[in-house]
Amino acid sequence: MWFKRCFVPTFACFGALLAIGCSEDYELSPELQLLQACDFGNLSAVEELLDQGVSANGELSMEGYPLYVALGGGHTEIADVLVDHGASVNARLEDGLSLLDTLINASNETENADQVSRFETSIDWLYENGARRRPE
């Protein structure tokens, strides 16, 4: 398996890892392995985990996070695979915001040009794939 252990949690997975009490010696569940693979842009690991039956939408409190993590990193090729495996472009994160709203907010809040570029690419991808903003 590509990534089974948590050594350095990245920003996108940090909250989920803390929620389960991840330490250096914790073996990650398949769902968290999927988040890590999405975050690092590891397409082959994402495909392998999905083929093993890991949900492309995430589970319980992580619903929508695999797609959010992939798009937050600008990994639209992984987003394509997640959607092909049933991920919803209109999933709501636990704060009630859609993926599109969350990425638009993140793009507006950062001054890092590389992040803005990744977010804009992902926002365009979401629109092209039928995502809708949350009604006001």
N, C-alpha and C positions, 0 to 999 in steps of 0.2 A: 504494500500500500504506500502511496506517495507521502502522506503526512499524517502520522498517527499521534504525535506527541506535541505538546504545546511548549515551546521554548521562549519565544518572544511574541506575545500577542500584538497584532497590529491594531491600529485605531478602529478599523471597521468591525473587528470581532471582539474588541476589548470588553464591551458591556456584557455580551453573551458569555464570554469566558469567565468574567468575574461572577456572574450570576450562578454559575455552577461551581465556583471555587477552584478554578484552574490553577495549578501550580506546575513547576517544571516536571514533576513526575506524573502528572495526570494524563491518562490516555484519553484522547478526544473521541467522542461519540461520532458515528458516521455523519450526523447532521452538522456537527461543528467542523469535521473534516471538510465537508462541502463548503462551509463558509470560508474556511482558510483557502481552499483551492480557488474559490471565486475571487477572493481578495488578492491572491498572488497571480491571478490570471493563468492558472494551470488548467488548460482546456482538457487535456487527457485525463487528469484526476477527476474533474467535474463529470466527464462522460462516464468514467468507470464507476463513480459513486452513484450516479443516476441509473446506470445499468444494473447496479446491485439493489435498486429499489428505494434509495434515499429520495425523499420528497423534494421536488424542485421548488415547491412553495414554502418550504420550511415547516416546522412543527410548532404548534401551540403558540408560545409567546414570541417565537421567531418567525411567524408568518410573514412572508414577503422579503425577509432578509437576504436569502441567497441572491435574488435579483438586484436588490438594493446594493449589496456589497459589490457585486460584479459591475454594476453601472457606476457606482461611486469611484471605482478605479478605472472607468472608461473601457471596460472589457465587454464590448458589444457582441463579440463573437461568442462569448460565454452566455450572455443574455439570450442570444438566439437559441442556443442549446437548451437553456432553462425553459424558455417559452415552448420549444418543441416538446418538452417533457411535462408541460402542464402549468408552468409558473404563470401567474396572472400579472399583466402590466398594470392592472388597476387595484392591486393589493393595497391594503391599508396597514401601515405600521402601527405599533402599539399606541402611539400618540394620536391615532386617527387620521393622520395625513397620508395622502397617496404617495407613491414613489415619486411621481412627477412633482408634486408640491414640495416634497422633501429635497429633491435635487435642485429645484429652482431656488428654494430658500438657501441651500448651501452655496449655490453659485453666487447669490447676491451678498452673502456674508463673508466671502473670502476675497483676499486681494492677491492671492497666489495665482499668477497667470497660467501655470501648468494645470492647477486644479480647475480653474474656470474653464479652460479648454476641454478637459475631460468631462466636466459637468455638462457643458454645452453640447458635446458630442452625444452624451447619454440622454440629455433632454430631447434632442432631435430624434434619437432612436426611439424613445418612448412615444413621441408624437406619431412617428411613422408606423408604429406598431399598435396604434389605437388607444393609447393612454389618455385619460381624462383627468382634469384637475378636480379637486374636491369642490363641490358647490359651496359658495360663500354663505 
